[in-house]
Amino acid sequence: NVVFDPFHTSGNREFVEVAKKTLTTDVFLTSVNAFAETGELVNIDGTGNRVAGSLFGHKKVYFVMGINKGEETLEKAMWRARNIAAPQNAKRLGLKTPCAVKGDKCYDCNSDDCICNAIMVHRRKMRNTDEMEIVIIKENLGM
């Protein structure tokens, strides 16, 4: 099997090329920023590659996440994605957003470095995808 991982590339140009390749695979593997006990999955994305890949074109989509990303309701999952996951990811990526610099919450910024350009909520399996599988690991994984 060939694995395309856009986050292990040497620069923006190569990232975009590899991210595009991930959109043409039979299987797409991703995570989420939060999930709700009511069944919704929440993802925030700056370039759109993760949300696009989870929406269309694959025979199978796997969502793999740690138990720490779970919340009781969609509203709490949205809050977690914006105020915990996004600031930590922006800081990890060395971005200069207000949330990364201050590290405490989302400032609903319009920064050039903003990674919150798309917020996607999966309610159910997409009709055009043969299978979508959610794997929740009983460990704290990711942000």
N, C-alpha and C positions, 0 to 999 in steps of 0.2 A: 504494500500500500504506500501511496505517496501522501505525505502530510504537508500542508501549507500552513505556516504560522507567521502571520504578518508582523507580530510583535518581536520576532527575532530576525530583524532585518537591519541593514546598515544606514538607512536614511529614509526620508519621506517618499522619494521616488520609488525605491524598492518596496517600501511598505504598501503603497498604492497598487503596484503591480501584483504583489503576492495577495493582498486583500481581494483584488478582483478575481484571482484564481480560485479563492475559497468559495466564490459564488457559483462555481460551475461543478462542484463536486457532488457525488451521490450522497455523501454523509457530511453533516455539518455539526461540529461539536462546539458548544459555547457554555457560558454560565449566565447568571443573572446578578443584578445588584440587590434584588430583594424578591421575596415571594410571600404571598398571603395565604393563611390557612384556608381561606375561601377559594383558593385555586389559581389566582392570578399571578403572573410572573412579570416583574418590572425590570426594564433595562434602560439605562441612560447611555447615550453614545455620542461621541464627538464627530466621528467621520461617517458613521452610518453603516460600516461594514458588519458589525455584530447584529444590529437590528435587521438589516437587509438580509443577511444570511439566515436568520431565524424565520423569515417570512415566506420565502418562495424559492422553488426550484430544486430542492433536495428531496431524495427519496426518504431520507430519515434525518431527523434533527434530535440531537441529545442536548438536554440542559442538565449540567452537572453543577451542584452547589452544596455548600456546607450548611449545616443546621442553623448556624448563626445568622443567616440571611432571612430567616423566617420571621414573620410578623402576624398578628391576629387578623388584621383587616387590610384591604387594599390601601386605605388612607395611610395607615402606619407603614406599609411597605413603600409607598411613594415617598413618605418622609424619610425613611431609612436610606433609600436610594439617593435622594438629593442631599441629605445632611450628614450622612456617614460615609457611604461608598464613594460618592463623587469627590468630596474634598480629599479623602485619602488617596484616591486614584490620581487626582490632579497633582497632589504633592509628590507621589511616587514617580510620576512622569516628569517632575521638575518644572511644572508650569507655573506661571505667574498670576494665576487667578486669585481673587480675594479669598476664596475658600481654602486654597492651597497655602497661601501666605499666612493667613490667620489660623487655619486648621480647625475651625470650630463649627461651621455651618455653611449652607448655601446662601449666597448673597444675590442670587438671581441676576448675575452679572451679564454684561455684553462684551466681555474680554475677548480678544483675538484668540486666546488660549482656551476658551471655554470648551469643556467636554460635555456639556449638557445641551447639545444642539438638537437632540432627539430624545424623547422619552416614550418608550414603547410599553404597552401593557398587553400581554397575551391573556386573553380570556379563555380560549379554547384552541384545540388543534386546528391548524389551517387546512382548508378543504383540499388544496392542491398537493399536500404533502402526505405521502403514504403513511408515515409513522412519526410521531413526536413522543419522546420519552423523557420523563423527568427523573433524575437520580439525585436523591438527597442523602448526603453522607453525614452520619451522626458525629461530625467533628466540626470545629470552627475552622473554616477555610475561606481564604480571600477576605475582601473588605466589605 
